[in-house]
Amino acid sequence: MATPPNGMHVCPTRVDGSPVLFAHSVTKAMCQERQRGLYHKCFMCVHNNARGETGKNAAQALAKLSPATKVSAG
C-alpha cells in the first residue's frame, strides 16, 4: 500500500513488518475508535495504545516474545 496522506495510518501496520492481505488508510480518530471497539487487527498493530510502544520499540518487544507466543499472536 502506498504511503497514506498526512494525519492518517495504514490499518493495520503490523509490529513484525509482515504484509497484510487487506489494509486501509484511516484517520487517527478512526484508529482510536477501532481500538475502543476491539477491532480484531489492532492487537498486532504498531499504533495499538495497549502496547505503550510504537515502531522500532514495538518490534523489539515482539522479538523478545517466546516462539509459542508469536505463533498464537499471529
VEXTOR-300220 format. One record per residue (C-alpha): residue number from 0; residue in three letters; chain; x, y, z. Coordinates in pm, 1 decimal, padded with zeros to 6 digits. Layout:
N
<num NUM | residu ALA | chaine A | u X | v Y | w Z>
...
***
This chain:
74
<num 0 | residu MET | chaine A | u 00000.0 | v 00000.0 | w 00000.0>
<num 1 | residu ALA | chaine A | u 00122.1 | v 00347.6 | w -00078.6>
<num 2 | residu THR | chaine A | u 00211.4 | v 00589.3 | w 00198.9>
<num 3 | residu PRO | chaine A | u -00109.9 | v 00730.5 | w 00347.7>
<num 4 | residu PRO | chaine A | u -00183.2 | v 01103.9 | w 00343.0>
<num 5 | residu ASN | chaine A | u -00066.0 | v 01315.3 | w 00637.7>
<num 6 | residu GLY | chaine A | u -00261.1 | v 01254.7 | w 00954.4>
<num 7 | residu MET | chaine A | u -00360.1 | v 00901.6 | w 00855.7>
<num 8 | residu HIS | chaine A | u -00239.8 | v 00549.4 | w 00939.7>
<num 9 | residu VAL | chaine A | u -00227.2 | v 00231.6 | w 00737.7>
<num 10 | residu CYS | chaine A | u -00456.6 | v -00006.1 | w 00924.3>
<num 11 | residu PRO | chaine A | u -00316.7 | v -00240.3 | w 01033.1>
<num 12 | residu THR | chaine A | u 00057.6 | v -00170.9 | w 01036.2>
<num 13 | residu ARG | chaine A | u 00194.3 | v -00493.2 | w 01182.7>
<num 14 | residu VAL | chaine A | u 00462.5 | v -00472.4 | w 01450.1>
<num 15 | residu ASP | chaine A | u 00662.3 | v -00751.0 | w 01287.4>
<num 16 | residu GLY | chaine A | u 00655.8 | v -00584.1 | w 00944.0>
<num 17 | residu SER | chaine A | u 00462.1 | v -00869.9 | w 00784.6>
<num 18 | residu PRO | chaine A | u 00239.5 | v -00773.0 | w 00492.7>
<num 19 | residu VAL | chaine A | u -00135.5 | v -00779.7 | w 00541.4>
<num 20 | residu LEU | chaine A | u -00397.9 | v -00902.2 | w 00295.6>
<num 21 | residu PHE | chaine A | u -00623.8 | v -00600.1 | w 00336.4>
<num 22 | residu ALA | chaine A | u -00507.6 | v -00258.7 | w 00454.4>
<num 23 | residu HIS | chaine A | u -00690.5 | v 00070.9 | w 00476.9>
<num 24 | residu SER | chaine A | u -00589.6 | v 00431.6 | w 00529.9>
<num 25 | residu VAL | chaine A | u -00767.8 | v 00556.0 | w 00839.4>
<num 26 | residu THR | chaine A | u -00767.9 | v 00879.2 | w 01032.5>
<num 27 | residu LYS | chaine A | u -00620.6 | v 00883.4 | w 01381.6>
<num 28 | residu ALA | chaine A | u -00975.2 | v 00920.2 | w 01518.1>
<num 29 | residu MET | chaine A | u -01090.6 | v 00607.8 | w 01329.7>
<num 30 | residu CYS | chaine A | u -00781.7 | v 00422.8 | w 01458.3>
<num 31 | residu GLN | chaine A | u -00879.1 | v 00510.1 | w 01814.7>
<num 32 | residu GLU | chaine A | u -01242.0 | v 00413.1 | w 01751.8>
<num 33 | residu ARG | chaine A | u -01137.6 | v 00072.1 | w 01618.3>
<num 34 | residu GLN | chaine A | u -00918.3 | v 00013.4 | w 01922.0>
<num 35 | residu ARG | chaine A | u -01204.3 | v 00102.6 | w 02157.0>
<num 36 | residu GLY | chaine A | u -01424.9 | v -00138.3 | w 01961.0>
<num 37 | residu LEU | chaine A | u -01167.0 | v -00419.5 | w 01997.0>
<num 38 | residu TYR | chaine A | u -01114.3 | v -00443.0 | w 01620.8>
<num 39 | residu HIS | chaine A | u -00952.6 | v -00781.0 | w 01555.1>
<num 40 | residu LYS | chaine A | u -00646.4 | v -00644.3 | w 01372.2>
<num 41 | residu CYS | chaine A | u -00543.9 | v -00394.9 | w 01642.5>
<num 42 | residu PHE | chaine A | u -00363.2 | v -00641.9 | w 01868.0>
<num 43 | residu MET | chaine A | u -00064.9 | v -00669.2 | w 01627.5>
<num 44 | residu CYS | chaine A | u -00060.0 | v -00306.8 | w 01510.7>
<num 45 | residu VAL | chaine A | u 00219.1 | v -00061.0 | w 01590.6>
<num 46 | residu HIS | chaine A | u -00046.7 | v 00202.4 | w 01662.0>
<num 47 | residu ASN | chaine A | u -00210.9 | v -00006.3 | w 01936.2>
<num 48 | residu ASN | chaine A | u -00230.4 | v 00203.7 | w 02254.6>
<num 49 | residu ALA | chaine A | u -00221.9 | v -00106.7 | w 02474.3>
<num 50 | residu ARG | chaine A | u 00135.8 | v -00174.8 | w 02365.6>
<num 51 | residu GLY | chaine A | u 00261.3 | v 00154.8 | w 02501.8>
<num 52 | residu GLU | chaine A | u 00524.4 | v 00142.0 | w 02229.9>
<num 53 | residu THR | chaine A | u 00536.3 | v 00218.3 | w 01859.4>
<num 54 | residu GLY | chaine A | u 00754.3 | v 00145.4 | w 01561.8>
<num 55 | residu LYS | chaine A | u 01101.2 | v 00011.2 | w 01631.6>
<num 56 | residu ASN | chaine A | u 01043.3 | v -00028.2 | w 02006.8>
<num 57 | residu ALA | chaine A | u 00734.2 | v -00241.5 | w 01946.3>
<num 58 | residu ALA | chaine A | u 00925.7 | v -00460.9 | w 01701.7>
<num 59 | residu GLN | chaine A | u 01197.5 | v -00508.5 | w 01964.6>
<num 60 | residu ALA | chaine A | u 00934.4 | v -00601.4 | w 02222.8>
<num 61 | residu LEU | chaine A | u 00783.7 | v -00854.7 | w 01983.0>
<num 62 | residu ALA | chaine A | u 01126.3 | v -01008.5 | w 01922.2>
<num 63 | residu LYS | chaine A | u 01150.2 | v -01080.2 | w 02297.5>
<num 64 | residu LEU | chaine A | u 00834.5 | v -01294.8 | w 02291.7>
<num 65 | residu SER | chaine A | u 00871.3 | v -01670.5 | w 02308.8>
<num 66 | residu PRO | chaine A | u 00817.6 | v -01863.9 | w 01981.3>
<num 67 | residu ALA | chaine A | u 00493.0 | v -02011.4 | w 02117.9>
<num 68 | residu THR | chaine A | u 00358.8 | v -01664.0 | w 02193.0>
<num 69 | residu LYS | chaine A | u 00449.6 | v -01540.3 | w 01843.2>
<num 70 | residu VAL | chaine A | u 00256.6 | v -01823.9 | w 01679.0>
<num 71 | residu SER | chaine A | u -00055.4 | v -01767.9 | w 01887.5>
<num 72 | residu ALA | chaine A | u -00040.1 | v -01387.8 | w 01839.6>
<num 73 | residu GLY | chaine A | u -00012.1 | v -01403.0 | w 01459.8>
***
